[in-house]
Amino acid sequence: MTDPSDMADRLAALEADNQRLRRLLDEAGVTDSLRHALRDTMALLRTIVRRSSEAATDVESYVAHLEGRLDSLMRMRARTDAFGEADLHLLVSEELLFHLVREGERAWIEGPAIRLRPKAAQMLALAVHELVSNAVEHGALDRDEGIIHVSWQIGTEDVEPRLTFVWAETGGVTCPDCARRRGFGREVLETMLGYELGAQTELAFEPGGLRGRISLPFTERFGRLCERAEGDETP
């Protein structure tokens, strides 16, 4: 159980950080939109650093996982800063390629062309990073014959359109501890996506690897459909 005095100290330190950040942004004359984006990114960075340390079993593991998560987040931040949006197909393929998994060889990706707003892009980049990392360490990508299938579609059966993102591994091995393990990856997929994007996530640890289904509202705040040929960053 968390010590109340320790929690108070953490809250005080967080508020002091926020005040320093607000003062620096005021002095720099940052616009309201950029100010909001920076605060969102800083809050996410704090969460990643704190939860990565809590879930780590040793220093080497902590450093490796933290670096991977921060790299993924910063790559997506740089992309949305440059283009204002991020292509979902490219988001997935680049994260796989970062782990030396090439599309068309051990990974298959399909779905309509979707451009993501910055916040949604950052959160989904972090989620995909956790899915890929789990596959490399415990799932299909831990074996030469393992394959990843990633797909998504837009459904309109509900009141509002929803994006359904499916991650399916085949050719992997059974991981008896994975269903019980509650690390940072599970928190991202099952809690943070719901809180930040209103997503609903289902995870099934099957004999051939993980199968995940993420469903979330596809609103203008989240992203938009586009033609595959649109923009310089489309793969």
Helices and strands as residue ranges (DSSP letters): H 4-28, H 32-55, H 59-83, E 86-87, H 88-98, E 107-110, E 114-116, H 118-137, G 140-142, E 147-155, E 162-170, H 184-187, I 188-192, H 193-197, E 200-206, E 209-217, E 223-225
